[in-house]
Amino acid sequence: MHDHLEMELARARQRVKRAELFLTRANELLEEDRGVGISLALCCRIRSGQKRVAEARSRLRQIDPTAP
């Protein structure tokens, strides 16, 4: 049982890290001047990334309430 919990925690932490990395990259691309069409698409990706980060953090907190 303990191993299963550790595995779930590791997966949840990995999801949070991936979502944060995706969001960071999208924000960096938005800072570059690539045109309005690209910026609108990036804004959509950023909103999606923010949602994924929130969901991943929520899942991590469900598994481990002491997680940040």
Secondary structure as GFF3:
##gff-version 3
##sequence-region A 1 68
A	DSSP	alpha_helix	2	31	.	.	.	ID=ss1
A	DSSP	alpha_helix	36	63	.	.	.	ID=ss2
###
